[in-house]
Each structure stands twice: as structure tokens, then as C-alpha cells.
């Protein structure tokens, strides 16, 4: 059995300590003759030698503060009479509400589903002693009178708030009192009197439960095909397509997992919170794929949907995958670049912040006809940028015509409020101004970028949500 520790006995002791943690004694009256009360501290009584020396400030002449109570375990015994079906297993289905990450609210529909396998707990009888430390009989009588009326005959305890913990309920039974630790006749040496109250508890110690998250099939397209081994190279050479074979497959996507495409030709497995790991334990592709079959290096295929209407129009990015040699959270990908989104505009030289850089400043080349940039901020009205009567904005694409900079894509107009866009008129822009959503190639880094109506983002390296990615094993 692997190591586990769930602090079960500790929680029972904490509950007992809480039972005795709010009692008081009267220590006198104030100047208005109103009674003064002192709260009685409760400690776990099994102190180590080192802790005891610290509390006494390394001195034998320091007396412990009283009144006080200490709680400790006297006995812990197996309870065979309460043992029932030691090998019994019980299964509980737990359904979570759906959590909307955008609104950060729970919605009134089903979310994640779990199956909890519980094993029969082991019964024990635990005897607990509570020592009452006082300096005189009056203190002892005040405290005992408050305690003794609680047990008639038992006091119920709840060791936790887990609704599927079937052993969290217990009770405390008062069984005995040792009135005093003092000898008769008493001398004058010991000023502390200790009364001991004995309590019995029936408890259970649970082995670890097995928690499994249930998975849901998103999509199934039922039409399996067969392929002769000698046609496998042809199938790969034709981008996984053969004209005389039906192009329908079984598609299974597991709920709760997304795919992150990295710009170093790898893909990461992340959960629906886009985390690659939980509690420093990374998600592994081999463990994830084990229930579905074997991944074949450089043959298995990943498909990523790029269209807004799912798989309907066939807009997908395709690549062959293989296990990464060093990181189990990664798959290496050889992309079929013919499946990348098609560009809608001529390439640009780079992104530029016109408030920090300008042509010929050492970071950008001197302005030359045909140069194109995507603006990260609005162009300031300075001589460094000759825009004529135009006023290029953030997200626009500008091009140098030999004398001035023209706006060839007006991203700033796309990203405004619809009412503003409808009533917006900016004179002197080029007549063939393109206002469509754009996909362009950045010549500086070689990546494709798309404008989504708000900002420019990498068109390939991004996170693909559950249901819009799939693997052909």
C-alpha cells in the first residue's frame, strides 16, 4: 500500500478539545461588584520534554498557569464487535454543478461527474483522559459543574464536513472521574490539584477512497474503414486522404481537457483551466491515451478545428505526432502547412509600436516603398511618421507608398463598438480599404497571425478547447 495520512485520529482529538474549549471560572469581582471571569485554556497533554522545558522557560522554579485542562489518549483498542464485512466496498456517484469560467459562476446544469469507491473502515474504541488542573477546590467545583451536565448520557461529535465520509459521526461517553491526584493527608509542597475525567469514543479509521472522474464522449461519427498495409505510404503521402476510401472516422474527445499548441512544434495536454499540472503532477499523454489505444509515432494524427462552426466546413489544421523524448506532457508534431489558415493579405514586415520606434531610428529600416507594419499603438502626430491627412490607429496595417503611409487594413475600426463603427467616417483613406477579418504572415518571425476583431493573435499557436481537437491513433 502506498503512503497516506489523512489526520483522522488527530481530527477526533481536535473535536474533543473543542468540546472543552469554552469554559470559564469566576476569579473575583470588579470595582462595580460585577463578576470577573477567566477562560480556561485546553491543550493536548502529550507534551515532549523539549516543549515542556520551553514552556517552563528552562527553569524548575516556574509553575504552570492554572486553571487549565489537558487532553490526551489513554487507550486505543480494536473493536471486533463492531467489525462488519471487512472487504465490503461501497460506490457513491457525485455530480458537480457546471462552472462557467467566463462568468465565474455555477450554472444550473451538470458539470464534472465522479465515482467514489469507499472501503469498509476499521472500528476502534478510544479512551480519552481530560485532566483538570486547579489550585483550589472552588475552581474545581465551578468547572466540573459546567462539564458534567453536558453528558446525559453522551455528547455527539462530527469529525468533518465531507458528505461522503460515512464515519464522521461519533459520540463521547463520560465513564469515570478520579477526584484528585493529591495524597491524604495533604502536605504543603504541591499547590496544583489534578482531577481526571475519563471518556470513551467509538471511532473508525478509513483506508483511502478511490476517486475517478467520469468521461463523456463529445462526438461519434460511426463508420470504420480498413486499409491494406501496402497502401499506408500512399495514405500518408496524400495527407491522410485516399479518393477511393470513405473519409469518416470514430472521433472521441474527452471532456475536461484542452490542447495547447506551442510554437516549437509541440502540443501540451492541459485541463479545462489550461493547467498542464495539478499539485506539481503533470498530465501525461501516455496515461491519457492508454484507455483508447496505442499512439503510433509519426503516423498518429492530430486535428485542430479552426472554423467557427465545428467540423462542418472542414477547416482543420493537421499534423502527425510522436511522443516527446524528455517531457511526457508534450507531443512532437510535424505540421502539414498546407492545412494552415490561408492568408488574406500580403505579409507584413513586423509589429511596431509607433510611440517608441519610427523608420530610420536604428530599430526600423528607413521607409521604403512596400514596407508594411501592424500598429501596436496609435501613430502620434509627428514628422517621424508621414501619414498625410490619415490618422492610423492601433491594430491597423499601414504600407509605405513611396511618400506617405497608407492604411490598408483598418483593424481599429473592426474592434470598435458596432454603433461607433456604423457611424464612423474617416476621410481620405484609400478607396480599396479592406475591412475584413485578416490573416497575415509576419516576415520577422515567420508565424501566421489573425485579427479576431479585438487584437492580433497567433493563428496556430494557441489553446484549442475540448470538443474541437481530436487524435487519430
N, C-alpha and C positions, 0 to 999 in steps of 0.2 A: 504494500500500500504506500502511495506517495505521502509525503509530509502534508499535514494540515493542522490548523489550530484555529478554533472559532471562539475561544474565550467563553465556553459555556458555563463551566463551574464559576468562573470569575463573575459572570452576569448574575448567577444566583446569589453570590455573596454581596454584590452591589445592591440587589433588591433587599436583602436582609439589613444591610447598613442603612438604606433609605428608610426602612420601617422605623428605625430608632434615631433618626437624624433631626427630629424637630421637637425634642422635649426640653423643658426649662425647669429651673429651680428658682425659688424666691430667695434673694440674698439680703433682703432688708427693705427699707422704705426711704423715699427721698425727703426733701425738706417740706413737701406738701403732704407727707404721710401716704403717698402713693407707693404701692409695692414695686420693687426693682427685681427684674428677672435676668437670669443668666442662661444662655443657650448651652446645652451640654454637647460637646464635640464627640463624634464617633469615629474610631479608627479601626483599621484592620489590625488585629492584635498580634499577628505573626511577624514581629519585627526582627530584622537581622541585628547582629551585635554591633555592626558599624553604624546603622541607623540609630540605634539606641544611644550610642556614645555621642552622636551628633546632637540628638535631641537634649541630652543632658550636658551639652557643651563640654564634653570630656572631663566632667567633674562628678565625683561620687557624692558631693555635697548638695547637688541640685535636686529638688523634689519635683516630681511630675505634677503638672497642673491638674487640679481636681475641682469639681466633679468631672468625670469623663466616662465613656463607655468604649470597650474594645470588643470586636467580633472576630471569631476565629473558628476553624473547623476542628471539631473534636474527633469525629469518626466519619468514614466513608465506606459503606458496605454494599455489596451486591444484594439485589432483592429478587431472588428466584421466584417468589410467589407472584410477582408482577410481570414476569417474563412471558410474552405472548408471541408465538410464531417468529423465532429469531431470523429466519430467512425471508420473511414477508417483504414484498415491495409494493409500493403504492404510487399511482401515477396521477398527477394533477395537471390540468390544462389551464394555462394562464394567457389571457388576451389583453394586450395593451391598447389604449386608445391611440389613434393616429396623431402623430406630432407634425404639424406644419412648420417646416424650417423657415419659411418666408415670413409668416405672421408670428412665429414663436408661440403658438397656441395649440392646445389639444383640440381635435375636432371629434364630432360625434360619429365616428366610424372606426372600423377595426384597423389596428396597426400591426405591430410585430406580435407573433404568437409563439409561445414557449411550452415545452413539455418538461415537467419536473418529476424526476424519478426519486422517490423517497424510500430509504431503507429503515427497517424497524429499529428504533433506538434501544439502548441498553438501560434497564432500570437500576437505580441506586437509591439507597437510603442514606441521607447525610444528616449528621448531628452537629449542630452549631451551638457554641457557647457564647453568651454575651456577659462579659464581666462589667459590673457596675462599680466604679471607683469613687468612693466618697470619703469625706473627712469626719462626718458625724452621722448619727442615726437619723436626725431630722432630714438631712439631704436624701438619705436612702429611702425613707418613707415617702417623701414627695415624689421621687422618680418612680418608685415601684407602683404607687397608686395610679399613676398615669399609664403605665405599661400594662399592668395586669388586667385592666378592664377590656383591653383590645382582644384578648384571646378567650373567646367564649363560644366554641372551644378552639377555633382555628382562625387564621388570617390568610386570605387568598393572595397569591402573588402572580405577577405576569412578568416573565423574564425578557420579553421582547415585543415588538410590534409587527413582526413578519406574519402575514395572514396565512401562509402555508407552512409555518412551523407548528407541527402538531404536538410539540412537547413544551410549549412556552408557559402553560398554566401549571402552577404548583400551589402548595399551601404550607403554612408554618404552624406547627403544633407545639404549644408550651407543655413540657413534660416534667420539669423539675426545677427546684430552687435550692441552692446552697446559701444559707442566710449570711454567713460571714466567714472570712478566712482567718479571723483572729482566734487566738487560743484563750481559754478560760483557766485561770484568771488572767486578764489582760494586764500587760505592763505599760510602760510609758515610752517605749522605744519607737513603735510603729504608729504613725498618725494616720495611715491610709487603711481603710476597711474595704474589702472587695466582696461583693455578693455576685454569685454566678447563676445566671438563668440558662437553662438547657432547652433547646428547641430541636424538633425533628422535622425534616423535609423529605418528601418523595420527589426525586428528580429523574430526568432522563438525559443520557449522553448520546447525541446523534452522530452517526457517521456522515461523511459528505454526501450531499444530494447531487444527482446528475441533471444539469440544465441543458436542454437542447432547444435551439431556435428552429422553428418550423419554416420551411421554404415554400414559396408559391411559384408555380410556373406562369410566366407572363404570356408567352406566345408559343403555340404549337402549330406548325404547318406540316401536316401529315402526308408525306409522300417520299419514302425512301427510294434511293436508286442504287444500282450496282455498277461497278466499273472494273473492267479487266485490268490486271496489274500492268500489262504491256502498254496500256493507254495512259498510265499515270503521268509520264513525262509530257504527253500531249496536253493533258488536263492542266498541268502546271504552266506550260508554255503559253497557253491560251487564257491566262488569268482566271483559272478555275472555271472555265466555260467550255462546253462541248456542244456544238449545234444540234447533235442528234440525241442529247440526253436532257430529260426534264430538269429544269433549274429550280427545284423545290426541295427543301430540307426540313429536318426537325430542328427547331430553334428553341433553346432553353436558356432563359436568363434568370438568375437567382435574385430574389428580392433582397434589397438592403446593401447591394454592392455596386459601386461605380468603377469606371476605368479612367485613370489619369494618363494621358499621352504626354510623355516628356520629349523635349527637343533633342535628346541624344539617342533617338531611335529605340526607346524602351517604353513599355507601358507598366504602370503600377496598379495594384489592386487596392482600392480604398473602400471604406464603408460609406453609408449614406450621409455621414457627416464629413466626408472627404478626408478621413484619417487613415494613414497607412498602418497604424499600430494602435493598440489599446493596452495600457499598463505596460508599455515598453515591449509588448509582444506583437511582432509584425505579422500581418496576414501573408500567408504563403500560397503561391499559385498551385504548387503540387498538392497541398492539402485541400484547397478549394476545388480542384478538378477531379480529385480521386473518386467521388461518387459517380462521375459522369463518364470516365474513361481515361485513356492514356493520351497525353499530348505528344504528337509526333514532331520532333524538331525539324524546322524548315519546310514542313508540309501542312501542319495545322494552320488555320487562317483566322484572323480577327477581322470583323466587320464593324464599322462605326457609322452610324446614321448621321448624315449631315443635313438632311431635309427637315423641314418643319412639320411634315405630315407623316412621320414614321417611315415605314418601309414601302410606302405606296409608290413613290416615283423612282425608287431605286437609287437615290443619291447616297452612296456609301463610299467610305474610304476602306481599302482592303490592303492587308499585308500578311505575310507568313511569319510565324512566331516560333521561338525556341526558348528554352529555359536559360536564364542568365547564370553564368558560372559562379558569380560571387554573391548575388543578392536574391534570395528566394521570393522577395516581393516584386521582382521585375521579370518581364519577358522581353527578350530582344526581338525587334521587328525589322523585317525588310519590306519597306512600303512599295506598293505599286503606285508610282507617282502619277500614272495616267488617271487614277481614281481621285486624286486631289481636286478640290473645288477649282472650277475654271475661273481665270482672271477676267474681270470685267473692264479693266482699264490698263493702260500702259504702266510698266513698272515705275517705281519712284526710287530716287537715289538714297533717301533716308528719312527718318523722322527728325524734326528740328524744332527747337524752342526759340522763336524769333526774338524773345525778350533777352536772351543770353547770347545768341550767335547770329551772325549775318555773313553773307558771301564775302570772301576775302579776308576774314578776321583771323585766319590761321587754322580754324577748326572746319570751315567750309571753303570749298574752292571758289575762285572768282566766278561770278554769274556768267553762265554760258547758255546759249540757246538750247532748249530742250531739257534743261535741268528741272527736276520735279521733286517737291518735298511735301510731306504731310506735316501740318502745323500742330504743335502741342499746346500752343497758346495763341491768342490774338496777336496779329502783327502791329507793333507800335508805329505811330506816325513819325518816322524818322527818315533821314536821307539814306540810311543803310539798306532800306528795302524800298525800291522804287515800284510802288503798286499803282501809280497813276491816281485815278479817282476811286479805285476799289478799296474796300476795307476787309481784307481776308480775315477770317475768324478761325478759332480753334476747330480742329478736325477737317478743315478744308485741305484740298490738294491744290498746290499752286505750281505753275510752269512758267519758265522764263522764255519770252518770245523774241529776245534779242535786245529789247529796250526796257520793257516793264514786265512785271509778274502778273500773269492771268490766273483766275480761279477756274480750274477745270472740273473740280468736284466740290460741291458745297455741303460738306458734312455738317457744318454749323446749322444750316437750315434744316437738315434731316433731324437733328437732335433737339430742336426746339419744341415747345408746346404746339399741338395741332392748330389752335386758334391763331397763334403768332405766325406760324408757317403760312396759313391760308391768307393772312392779311399783310404778309411781308413783301415789300418791294424794294429792291436794291438796284439802282440804275447802273448802266454801263458795264454789266457783266457780259462775258462772251455769250453770243446768241445760242450756241450749241451746248450750253451748260448742262451737265449730266447730274440729275438729282436722284438717281437710283442707288440702292444699297450696293457697296463696292467690295470687290475682292481684288487685291493688288499684290504684286511681288516686290519685296523690299530688296533692292540690289545690294544693300550694305551687309545684310546677314543671310540673304537667300531664302527667308521664310515668307510664307503667304500670310497676309493679314486681311481681315474682313471688318467692315464697319457695320455694327449691329443697330445703328440708329442712335446710339449713345456715345460709344467710344470705339477705338480701333483695338482689336484683339487678334492674337494668333489664330489663324483659321484651322489649324490642325492640332497644335499642342494645347490641349485644354482638357477639361473633365467631361466625360460622357456619362450621363445619368443612367440609372438602372432602366432596362427596357429598350434602350437604343444602342446597345452593343451586344455582340454575340461572338462565340467562338465555334469554329468548325474543327472538331478534333480529328 
